[in-house]
Amino acid sequence: MSRAAIINFEDFYNFLKLRDVFAGIDVFPLEPFPKNHKLRKLKNVIFSPHRAGALDFAFKQMGELVIQDLQLIIRGLPPRLCKRAQKETVGHLRSKPVDIN
């Protein structure tokens, strides 16, 4: 799920430029992310393709989490692994459509 739309990349750039922290980024407000963007020049940033969710192993693991929670729900117990969607936050988690993919 893309969360690139909830971060201001200009503020993120300023934060990373001024602090001794590292960032691994795999979702971007524009895809493909511009080759000449100033964020690419920072030494404390690692760019990665966003592919983990498409791996067969990841899909099977997500399915196992859902099954474990469904088994709890069937027994009248609350889920432990899956999170409930909250109106206050769900709007921030929607994937932002990209013009170029």
C-alpha atoms as one frame of an Amber mdcrd trajectory, in Angstrom:
protein
   0.000   0.000   0.000   1.518   3.302  -1.033   1.911   5.947   1.616   3.869
   8.390  -0.543   0.864  10.706  -0.657   0.948  11.373   3.110   4.496  12.705
   3.277   5.631  16.071   1.994   8.794  15.154   0.087  10.111  18.736   0.255
   9.926  18.667   4.070  11.328  15.127   4.058  14.276  16.312   1.957  14.971
  19.189   4.377  14.742  16.818   7.358  17.202  14.338   5.803  19.569  17.070
   4.611  19.915  18.549   8.104  20.068  15.380  10.224  22.310  12.391  10.674
  19.639   9.808   9.860  19.103   7.386   6.999  16.018   6.703   4.896  15.059
   3.769   2.705  12.386   4.830   0.208  10.332   2.534  -1.996   7.246   4.640
  -2.796   7.330   8.075  -4.372   4.871  10.886  -5.172   5.870  10.630  -8.850
   6.756   7.361 -10.482   9.157   6.942 -12.005  10.891   9.238  -9.521  12.787
  11.947 -11.458  16.458  11.069 -12.024  17.529  14.645 -11.333  15.550  15.102
  -8.086  17.667  16.626  -5.290  16.664  13.834  -2.892  18.727  11.453  -5.048
  21.890  13.452  -4.273  21.728  12.835  -0.518  24.192  10.223   0.774  21.831
   9.079   3.551  19.018   7.926   1.216  18.606   4.481  -0.312  16.090   3.992
  -3.124  14.456   0.632  -3.620  11.872  -0.675  -6.064   8.518  -1.341  -4.403
   8.197  -5.050  -5.099   7.945  -6.832  -1.752   4.152  -6.953  -1.770   4.169
  -8.745  -5.121   6.265 -11.681  -3.925   4.508 -15.019  -3.689   5.876 -15.482
  -0.165   4.435 -12.116   0.958   0.955 -12.918  -0.358   0.982 -16.299   1.389
   2.177 -14.719   4.631  -0.583 -12.070   4.470  -3.117 -14.846   3.908  -1.857
 -16.696   6.979  -2.313 -13.561   9.108  -5.893 -13.196   7.916  -6.650 -16.886
   8.560  -5.228 -16.699  12.090  -7.400 -13.670  12.878 -10.489 -15.266  11.307
 -10.011 -18.287  13.555 -10.044 -15.952  16.568 -13.106 -14.052  15.323 -15.025
 -17.320  14.764 -14.388 -18.156  18.445 -15.722 -14.744  19.502 -12.271 -13.282
  20.192 -10.863 -10.013  18.811  -8.355 -10.142  15.936  -4.690  -9.720  16.927
  -2.757  -9.415  13.660  -4.925  -7.388  11.275  -5.689  -3.758  11.995  -9.126
  -2.182  11.976  -9.650   0.607   9.449 -10.247   3.920  11.210 -12.103   6.771
   9.462  -9.478   9.204  10.761  -6.573   7.419   9.086  -7.913   5.387   6.170
  -7.975   8.435   3.879  -4.239   8.856   4.374  -3.499   5.297   3.290  -5.109
   5.335  -0.127  -2.697   4.763  -2.959  -2.095   7.857  -4.982  -2.610   7.197
  -8.712   0.473   7.704 -10.844   0.545   9.226 -14.297   3.441   7.080 -15.525
   4.149   3.570 -14.397
